Amino acid sequence: MHELSLPQSRLSSPELQGVGIEHYLTEVDHLDRLRRPDGSHDLATLIGVRQNLVPAIKEAAIPHAVSTTHQEYRDGDFWWLDQTGVDVARSGYRFHRYPMAVARVQVEIAEADDVNKNLRPGIIKVFLSPKMTRKDAPYSVAKQEHLADDDMLRIHMLDIDEYGNTRGKYMQSLMVRGIPLDAWVRMLSDPGNIFGKAFNIEDEASALSVMKLHQELELPETALPEGVISLVEAVLPYADSETQIVLQEQLALFRCNQAELHRQAENIADRWLAFEVELAD
């Protein structure tokens, strides 16, 4: 395979400041594990690592960007490079220490397994991952775990070819700030919500209980006309008036030119990839 031509790296690029060291080490691990016998990397590996860097950049530096990634389907599973969705979710154990944060990783693994087994044509599977509440952990601990301020929302949908065969799946995600857990609880407890039914929430004061509903959160593709952004719109009526103002402002930003934000993230990813290769070497 041909080598990917990379621009000169910027080891101190300002766009990369604030990105957790775990991102650097994760990609270095991938690059080391997938080296060719002569020590180089093939094009597929470099493209895969670059694809992984784009959403990481969006989360760290472009807070109102929406990330869409594609995982290939083969051998009965969805793959990113040489890892399944469960493998990727299990890697979360490396980055969390607090018991409630570790419990969230366990839910992430279960969610990845459920998506692999139960994603169906025309159906979107939804995962709501609210920030830690004070019941889950003190704010200082949640901050250390990178789970203190943002809610992560993601959806999964199949990629089907013209013959009905599964080529892979799309995963779309965003980070949103300012949604109190009780807004999610009110929405999920309302039989008139976007899902058309009420859910039993184990502990209404814990974000973990909302995460655990992932297996039940399914929608027809037509229910989310703006993809994952539609979930922010769906919770809006269940928030208080001040929160609604904050969410409306974020919705306006999510609805801006996402293609341009993606282009910016890719430009940074090119420089970051060069750094990762240099660091691995």
Beta strands, then each sheet from edge to edge (+ up, - down):
strand 1: 67-74
strand 2: 77-80
strand 3: 83-84
strand 4: 123-129
strand 5: 150-160
strand 6: 166-177
strand 7: 218-220
sheet 1: 3+ 2- 1+ 6- 5+ 4- 7+
end
